Amino acid sequence: MKLNKINKIFILAGETSGDYIGSCIMRGIKQNNNNIKFLGVGGSFMENEGLSSLYNIKEFNVIGFLNTVVKLKKLRNYVNEIVKFIIKEEPKIVITIDTKGFSLALAKSLKIAFKNSNYKCPLIHFVPPTIWAYGKSRLKKWKNIHDELICLYKIEEDIFKKYDTNCMYLGNPIIEKFLDFEQSKKIKNNYNNRSKKNNILLLPGSRNSEIKYILPEFIKLIKNTNNKFKNVNWIIPITKSQYSNVLSKVNKIKSNPIEVIILEDNYEILKNSSFAIACSGTVTLELVLFKIPIVAVYKTDFVSALIGRMLVNFKNVILPNFLLKKNAVPFLFQEKCNYIQMQKALINFMNNIEIQNKLYENYSKNILKDMGYLNSKSTNFTINSGKMVINLINNYKR
């Protein structure tokens, strides 16, 4: 089914990973109908697909208990402003991606606003609560709020079904990005003239709070490790929005050459590196898909860490570990997230390179198989999400 005229779609993503997911959804929608005007909140990926963003995505990029409390009033104001904007513009559908606390508050406020106006539309949310990492109690708040919940991992369908909640798997844009890159014959490569084994990636995250706590440990690691290994290339891939911030901090370390790059523009580095230390997040999955042995890290303020220890299932919080159902990727959290532990992990890898590489080859293959990408041509997030959105619009009873 297709829309017959120019229509507005509201789409919101408040994080870098969500921005990329949003761009895939938008591309899928446009494959079904080009007469669409996209309004909402997003970053450079979504803007490149035609989004008119109301706010800077950084305003919504909040993590950690203290950071959320500090910005709570501001975020509430954004909810109120966006609800008014949606009621005024009357889009055919409202799509939210990740940014779970904000997205849920927006959906609940819209439900109330619909009752007090002559307008309503379907609400759809991509990337629902990670109940496999943070507990089933979060799910209660999400029941009967959205018309559709879309998950990114096939295993989630059964997990949500267990708790009497429908959640649909349409494919995974991160895996498809990896597959597209692997199959592309037009890959620019700035790293072929270097030895792959010498490229060590350090990924401090995309949020200010993550960079604040993790980047200093990376810098200490470099300072205290250069004399142990010869010809190591220290590379810090970062998002465009954080590039200047990180570069200014790294440039102060004059005696230790460090290359800061924008990951979006240098994605081939994931195919040309031997080891990585990465902030917990979707990038850990990308690294494992590229068969790069990694150590996941995370560090935050004391209060957020304390709450995290009470709420988080650390067996599942690292994506590849959840998907593989085993502790494949080591995780250094809070006090263990320091340069000494990172150095030990790096030395351990250097002493067991062949074993580690073989392990990660198997990890990558097993994830692709379990997610439906080795035996099925029907698994395509971009195509499937676009069709689903258009069908939901056309079949919605207003």
Secondary structure, DSSP 4 states (H G I P E B T S, - for coil): ----S-EEEEEEE-SHHHHHHHHHHHHHHHHH-S-EEEEEE--HHHHHTTEEESS-GGGG---SHHHHHHHHHHHHHHHHHHHHHHHHH--S-EEEES-HHHHHHHHHHHHHHHHTSS----EEEES---HHHH-GGGGGGGTTT-SEEEESSHHHHHHHHHTT---EE---HHHHHHHHHHH-S----S-TTS-GGGEEEEE--SSHHHHHHHHHHHHHHHHHHTTTSSS-EEEEEE-HHHHHHHHHHHTT-TTS-EEEEEGGG-GGGGGS-SEEEEESSHHHHHHHHTT--EEEEE---HHHHHHHHHH--TTTSSHHHHHHTS--S-EEEGGG-SHHHHHHHHHHHHHTHHHHHHHHHHHHHHHHHHTT-SS-SS--HHHHHHHHHHHHHHH---
